[in-house]
Amino acid sequence: MCVQTTGSLIPFSLWLCAMEYINAKVSRILLELRDIQSTATELSNMASSIFFILLYLASICAQHNGVDAWSPPKDGIYVQPAPNVALGGITSQSSTMAYYGNPRNANDGSLANNYLRSQCSYTKKETDPWWMVDLQKPYQILSVAVTNRVLECCKERLFGAEIHIGNNPEQGGKLNPRCGVISSIESGETLSFSCQGMVGQYVSINIPGREEHLILCEVQVFGLPVSSSDDEAATPKDLETPKGAPNVAVKGIAQQSSLYNMYGEPKNAIDGSLASNYLFIECAGTSEQEDPWWMVDLKATHKIYTIAVTNRGDCCADRINNAEIRIGDSNDAGGKQNPICGVIKSVANGETLAFECNGMKGQYVTIFIPGNKTSLTVCEVQVFGLPSEAVDTETSLVPEDDSFDLADAFKDLFDLWRDDEDDYCENLAFRGISSQSSTYDHFGNAENAIDGSSSTRYMSGHCSHTDLDIEPWWRVDLTDTYNVTMVKITNRGDCCNDRINGAEIRIGTAPEKGGTKNPRCAKIASMGLGQTETFSCGMIGRYVTVTIPGKAAYLTICEVKVFGDQISGNYTSIPISPDSEEIEEQQAATELRNMLKHSDAAPNVALHGAAYQSSTAEKGDAKNAVDGKLWNQDPAKQCAQTTVETDPWWTVDLNSVHKVFSIAVTNRGDGHSEGLDGVEIRLGESAFSWKKNPVCGTVSKIGLGETFSFNCNGMEGRFVTIVLPGSEKSLTLCEVQVFGLPEETPYEEWNGDFEQQKENHGAKNVAPQGIPYQSSYYGQRGQAKRAIDGSLSSNYMEGDCSHTNKQIQPWWQLDMRGKMRVHSVAITNRGDCCRERINGAEIRIGNSKEDGGINNPRCGVVFKMDYEETLSFNCKGMEGRYVTVTIPDRMEFLTLCEVQVFADPLEAIIEEDKPEPPYIIEPDVEISNINMDLTNTSLMFPKESDTNFVNLLPDKAMSLRAFTLCMKLLLNVPENRETILFSYRTLHYDELNLWIERDGRIGLYMSGDGLIFPRMKFKDEWNHLCVTWESKRGRTELWMNGRRSATKVYRRKHTVRSGGLVLLGQDQDSFGGGFDKTQSYLGQIKDLQMWTKVLPLRSLKSLFKGREIQNGNIFDWSSLSYIVRGNVTIV
């Protein structure tokens, strides 16, 4: 419905909106004025403002001419993609506020928007400030995109700025024709203005008629070279986006046809960054496939004016060639059938191309490469558009007369009644100095939490993030003492919202220990994704701290705002005794610290040291012995090597004094094993007078390629020297690992005997001669033997590491083939991703191989490890045949890139053939399906095969004294055929297998002879099958379609062991392998549930009838974690 005024139409909804807004505001004013005295002048001013607003709306109606419906993209120049020609331009501005506000910051090709990090241009506060880029020749400008600074306090500084295009550089180009006006823009937002081919050499932005700073964080100018027929002064009569269209992609939901690997998630292409290095998690990337596509769901239909696509910058520019850009309301097949806006013929590395779509309508924007089997890579997609229902009212409301500003009228009228305290109180944290207990990576710096950004995506660089710490903390120093009245905290929005649970806000004058001992203002029970919460404090202090007490945790914060009033004079806080809760938290933290203190875990500190030697033979540089590699077959290139001389020596400077627990030396692997015999290992504080440094150990005999570790028991020193006494000697060292901690680390004083240390002849790394096993196999690349291959390389994707499935309590075990006295165990973490997966892992040593040895005595606990770090644990002579690494009490992958076990034999080694690990089909993509809702879907096993199966990941460890297992089956198997229904196997046993026997009976096998139930008549439809068992009496029941079919006694007092592998579709004759396709499952399976108890009779009947009961706590079909191998589909 519309109201007609002077021959033109205006939508009635606009009138209604304006009237409702004015009515609401006036009503609120009258309510607030009932109890205060207002002057006649104030009331008169309010009335005048309302009058002018109504007058302004009337003028809009008189000028309104309607908006045309969308028409397809024009032929010719408007479908040709345009590069960002501003990148090569010369910038200038009316003035420069400071060196980090240089004008060139606004055309540096980055959408980063923090002025304080030299990411924006910035003029002084002046009348009519301007910024201009000289494109060095005229261009037809199709669109201009402007990015505002991220600071919330100052977003309005850009309001009213005008964009001008032309060939006149005088007065900063503001005399040139206008393309658009920035009437409003959000913090950090990018607005695009369609200039529709306006011609000019100069693009300028100025703020007319007021004294202001002009701040621009990026100006993208998409244009094409001018042809001879182009009108130099061409200015469209009706601009499509005179007030700009925002980049709506950043708030959308991205998806793609497949995932190349973990670096290429679809969301990376809408993260608001033009950075284009795929390996830095800056781009989306699909696997190689037919018709690869990427799509963003804008959540509502929009009119799309411009789409800008940024290509990968580090390599592979052709992976976007011939891609089509499509826009529409269908998301079928990734939106590939929607109308085309443009085609990307080719684009250079890191280049951004813009396509003018002229108001095409759609909710989905798709980029796909038709026909070819290829990989699609996209680093950023900017989609500039407006909601389709708002376009008709918004895009035409720009009067020719700029003398009246509607926004200013509303602002002047209602400034006194704003609700947001941020608008009139200074955020004290923004000018503060931030710090934190540790930093997770380069995205998580402490200052990110006070940068004023509203972004809650961690990868955008606007959130702080500690590493795993005991009682992690983040602190801001306000630089003066304040009465802090209020603290606002914004939580991370992309994931992991529970990381802030239990955090406390503390305020006071003590900076020690990060301010964690200051008085407490509030405790954060929990916060949602991206949620902001306000805490009223009324406390005096200079330091505001957020900490998580009493446990080891990560702390992530995306924004902290602090409000208050400055305190005059000196103020000393009054000590407050801790309450009972705080005392418990302190005790818990102390226990954790003591556990770590006594675990004797130490990294290889030699890697960061400077190595040198008495002389160098050919390419045998000293640094080769501290390169983090154990390679030893080509000593001339892989090892440090001196010339033949008297007393040759090699030294590594650890850069400071360390407490050294052990030193491991690797010998050359070619035919000169005796080259290290008699070598002395010395540790002390003398750089060149090595004879003054005490001896940690002496090499008596070391074999080819062997690594020996020498226990130094906490000796202190800065220089580790290895010397070969005697004349006419050459020293060759292939690797030296020095496991130690900084001198200041709390540890008991060394009280050993230096003379006795000379008799320390070391312990050999026995791991390469052992037999490795693990609880499951992620793929062929992740075999257990990868962790004892004698290499410290740490890239799983290159086959350097072992890798289990994601499961409860995964384990890796080494059978040393004889009882050993273990002095130390060194573990190397994965280097290409996922470093935190190893956190909490335990090293266990003993004589039991049951359940992978997870119940043997513990040597140490991995608190945390860095990427590709090697950490050594002092096991103090623990004895046993088996060394196990396990992650207790949580569902996780276990990845180990090297395990070194330094031990002495206590009995003869048992010689036996090493078994090859079971073969498992390697997945195309390293992704598991975690907690997926499969309600109303089933798993389809289409044909007889020895490669098709599904690996189920249990929610609880399967150490069972009772269970109920239920599933629905739709069989497609011939008669007289064995068919596996459920297979659970540990390393040596079939723990729980369920079969259809050849004669049609049901067989249950639990570590030995099976239990055979009577023959079942399966219908040619879905059949509901349940099996229950309890250990105490051995009672076992079989249920078919809601009726109990049989009851028997089986395996009394038995326990099903944990640590195995659960498969659907195949029987495991060996752990994770030994498949026989003639026994494979054919048909469909759905609604699989499993409990650690026997369900009551009523529940079993209700389950068959589809009534809701409590879901399984081992397997739950509505929240199932699984990995699909081979040709198994979800239908």
Residue, then its C-alpha position, 0 to 999 in steps of 0.5 A: m500500500c502506498v500514499q500518493t503525493t504530487g503525482s508520485l508514490i511512496p511506500f506506505s510502510l515507510w510512512l508507517c515506520a517513520m510515524e511509529y518511530i516518532n510516536a515511540k520517541v515522543s511517548r518516551i520523552l513525555l514519560e521522562l518529562r513527567d518528573i522533571q522541569s523542562t524549559a520552554t526552549e527545550l520543548s520548542n526545539m523538540a517540536s521544531s525537530i519533529f516538524f522538520i522530520l515530517l517536512y523532510l519525509a514530504s519532500i522525499c515523497a515529492q521526489h520519489n520516482g520508484v525503483d525498477a525491477w532487476s534486469p539481467p547484466k548489460d552486455g559489453i563493459y558491465v560484464q567484464p570483470a574489473p581489477n582494483v586499480a587503486l592498488g597502483g595509485i598514488t595517494s594523498q590527503s589534506s593532512t596526516m594525523a601521525y605516521y601510522g595514519n599515512p594515506r597509502n594505508a588506505n590502498d594497501g590491499s588489506l581490509a585490516n581496520n585497526y588504525l593503531r596498527s598502521q592499517c588506516s589513513y587518518t587526517k587531522k581534525e579540520t574542515d572539509p578533510w579529504w583523501m585522494v588516489d591518483l590512478q595515473k590515467p583515466y578509468q571507467i569506474l564501475s564501483v568503489a568500496v570503502t572500509n571503515r575503522v573498527l573502533e566503535c566509538c568513532k564510526e560516525r566520523l565517516f558519516g556524510a563523506e562523499i565519493h567523487i570521481g573525475n579528472n580534476p585534482e584541485q581541492g582534493g578532487k571534491l569538485n568532481p562529480r559525485c558517485g555516492v554519500i556515506s550516510s552511515i556505516e558500521s564499525g569495520e564495515t565495507l560499503s560499496f558504491s556502484c559508479q556505473g562507468m563514471v570516468g576519471q583519473y582521480v577518486s577522492i573521499n571528503i567530508p564536506g561542511r564540518e570539522e572532522h577527522l577522515i579515517l579510511c582503512e581501505v578504498q577499493v576502486f574497481g575500474l577498466p581502461v578508458s576507450s576513445s568513445d568513453d565520455e570523460a564526464a559521464t555521470p549516471k543520472d540515477l545511481e544504483t547504490p547512492k548510499g552504498a551497499p554493505n558486504v553481506a557475505v561476512k554475515g552469511i553461511a558458507q559451504q562447499s562441495s568438498l574439503y581439500n584439507m583442514y586449511g581450506e574450510p569454506k568460511n575462510a572465504i568470507d572472513g573479511s580479509l583479502a589475505s591470500n595464503y592458503l597455508f595460513i588458513e586464509c582461503a577456501g579449497t575443495s578437493e579435486q572433483e567434477d563441478p567443484w563449487w563454493m556457496v554463501d547463504l545470505k540468509a535472505t534474498h538480496k539485490i546484488y550489485t557487485i561481487a569481488v573475488t580474491n584469488r589464491g596468492d601463494c600458488c596455483a592461480d589457475r584453480i579458479n579459471n573459468a569459474e562461474i558466479r551465479i546468484g539466485d534463490s535455489n541452493d540445489a546442487g550448490g546453486k549451480q543452476n541459478p542465473i549467471c552474473g559473470v565468468i572468471k576467465s583467469v585471475a593473477n595470484g592474489e588479485t581481486l576482480a569485481f563483477e557488476c551484477n546490476g541488482m540481480k536478486g538471490q539468497y545464494v551466491t555460488i562460484f563453481i567450475p563446470g565440467n572439469k575435474t579440478s580443485l576450486t580455491v577462493c580466498e575472499v568473496q565480497v558480496f555487496g548488496l541490499p535486502s530486496e525488501a528494503v531496496d525500494t525504500e532505501t535506494s531512492l531516498v537521497p534528495e538533491d538538496d543536502s541542506f537538511d540531514l535526517a540523521d542529524a535531526f534525529k540525533d539532535l532530538f534524542d541525544l539526551w535519551r540514549d540507553d547505551e552507556d558506551d556512547y557517553c562513557e569512555n572505555l578505559a580499557f581501550r587506552g590501557i596496556s594489556s598482557q596475558s599469561s601466555t599467547y596461543d599463536h599470532f592471532g591471539n595477542a593480548e591487545n586484541a581484546i581491547d582493540g574496539s572491534s566487535s568481531t568475535r571470530y578468532m581467526s580475524g585477529h580480534c580476540s586474545h587467546t592464551d595457551l593451555d595454562i594453570e590458572p590462565w589470566w588476561r590483564v589490562d593496566l588502566t595506567d591510573t587508579y579508577n573506581v571501576t563501575m562496570v566491565k563488559i566482556t564479549n565471548r568468542g563467537d565462532c566456537c569454544n564458547d565454554r572456554i570462558n566458563g568459570a572465569e573471574i573478573r578481579i580488580g585491584t592495585a596489585p599487578e603481581k601474578g597477573g592481578t589474579k590475587n586482587p579482589r573479585c568483582a564477578k564470576i562468569a558461569s557461562m556465556g553463549l557464542g559471541q555473547t556480551e555480558t555486563f558486570s557491575c563492580g564499583m571497585i577501586g583499582r588500576y588492574v582489571t584481570v580475567t582469570i580461570p582459577g583452580k584448573a588448567a585451561y585456555l582463556t579466550i576473550c574477544e573484547v573487554k570494556v572498562f568504565g569508571d571514574q578516576i580516583s585522585g590521590n594515592y589509594t592502597s587496596i585493603p587485603i581480603s582473605p580468600d573465601s572457602e571457594e577460593i581456597e579450594e581453587q588454590q589447592a587444586a592449582t597447587e596440586l596441578r603444579n606439583m604434578l608437573k614439577h615432579s613429571d620432569a618433562a623437559p623440551n629439547v632446548a638445543l634446537h634454539g641454540a647456536a652450534y659451532q665446532s673446532s673445524t668443519a669438514e666439507k658440508g658438515d656444518a655444526k648446525n647439522a647436529v641441532d636441526g631436529k632430524l635424526w638422519n644419519q645415512d649421509p654424514a657429509k650432508q646430514c651431520a656435523q663433522t670436523t676435520v682430522e685433528t687433536d681433541p676435536w670438539w663440538t659445542v651448542d650454546l643454549n643462550s642461558v643457563h639451564k637445568v639439563f636432565s638428559i643429552a641424547v647423541t645420534n651416531r652416523g649410520d654408514g660404516h664407521s660406528e666406532g667414531l664416537d667411542g670415548v667421546e665425553i659429554r660436558l656441561g657447564e658455563s665455560a664457552f671455550s675452556w671445555k675442560k673446566n666443564p663437568v662431564c655428564g657422560t662418556v660414550s663407551k660403545i654406540g652402534l651405527g645410526e644408534t641414539f644414546s641418552f645420557n642422564c645428567n640429573g639436573m646439572e646446570g650449564r649454558f654450554v654443552t660440549i662433546v669432545l673426542p680426546g686424542s690425536e688424529k681424530s675426526l668428530t661426527l655428530c648426526e644429532v644432539q638433543v639437550f633436554g632441559l629447563p631454564e635455570e629459574t625453573p623450580y627444581e631440587e638442587w643437583n647433589g650428584d657426584f661429578e666423578q660418578q657421572k664420568e661412568n655414565h655410559g648412556a642408554k640406547n633408544v630401544a624403540p626402533q627394535g620394538i613392535p608397535y601397536q595402537s588402539s585404531y588406525y586412522g588411515q594407511r598414513g597413520q600406521a603405528k610404526r611411523a612413531i618409531d621410524g627414527s625420524l623427528s619429522s612431524n608432518y602427518m600428511e607426509g607419512d611422518c606420524s602414527h594416528t588413531n581414530k577419534q575414540i575414548q582413551p586412544w592408545w599407542q603401545l610399544d612392545m620392547r620384546g623383553k623387560m627393560r629398565v626405562h630411564s626416559v621417554a621422549i615424544t615428538n608432537r605433530g607439526d602440521c596442525c592440531r598440537e593440542r590433541i596431545n594435551g593430557a596424554e600419559i606415558r605408562i610403563g609395565n608388563s601388562k599388554e591388556d587394553g594397550g597397557i593403559n593400566n600400567p604404572r605412570c611415568g609422566v603426563v603431557f601437560k601441553m606441547d608445541y608444534e613439532e616439539t620433542l618433550s622428554f620424561n624422566c622415568k627414573g628406571m621404571e621397569g617393564r616390557y611395554v611402553t604406552v602413550t594414552i589419552p585418558d577420559r576423553m574422546e580424542f585422536l592420538t597422533l605421535c610423530e616419534v617416540q624414543v625410549f632410552a632403556d637398558p635390557l633386564e632380560a634377553i630380547i625375544e626374537e620374533d617377526k614384527p607384524e605388519p599393522p592392519y590395512i585400512i583404506e585411507p580417507d580422501v579427506e581427514i575429517s570425522n563426522i562428530n555428533m551427527d544427527l542421523t534421525n530419519t536416515s540410514l547407512m546404505f551398504p550397496k554391494e558385497s565388498d571388503t572395503n566398505f564399512v563405517n567406524l563408530l566412535p563410542d561416547k564412553a569407553m567400552s569396558l562393559r559389565a552389561f550392555t543393550l545393543c539395538m538397531k534396525l536392519l533392512l537386509n539384502v542378503p541371499e540365503n545360506r550366507e554369513t553376514i556380520l551385523f556388528s564387530y567390536r575387536t581389541l588388539h587380540y580378541d573379538e570382544l563383541n561380534l553379532w552375526i547372522e549365521r549361514d543357517g539364519r540363526i543369530g550368533l553372539y561372540m564375546s572373546g571365545d566360543g559363541l552363543i547361538f540363538p534360534r533361527m530368526k525370520f527376517k521380514d522384507e522390511w525394517n526389522h528391529l533387533c536388540v541384544t542384552w547381556e549382564s555379567k553377574r549372572g550371564r543373562t543374555e536376551l535376544w529381542m526381535n521386533g519388540r518381542r523377546s525371542a530367547t533367553k540364555v546364560y553366557r559369559r558370567k563374570h566376564t568383562v568386555r575390554s575397552g580400547g578396541l575398534v567398532l565397525l559396521g559392514q565388515d568382520q575384523d579377523s585382525f585388529g582393523g583388518g582381515f576383511d572377507k567380502t563374502q561376510s560383509y553386510l548388504g542392505q541398510i542399518k539405522d537407529l543404532q543405540m547402545w547402553t552400558k546397562v540392560l534396559p527394562l522390558r517396558s523400554l525395549k518394547s517402547l523402543f520398537k514402537g518408536r516411543e521416546i526413551q533415553n538415548g544410548n550413552i555409548f552410541d546414540w543415532s541422534s548424536l553419532s560420531y563415525i568415519v565412513r570408508g569406501n562406498v557407504t552412503i547416508v540415505 
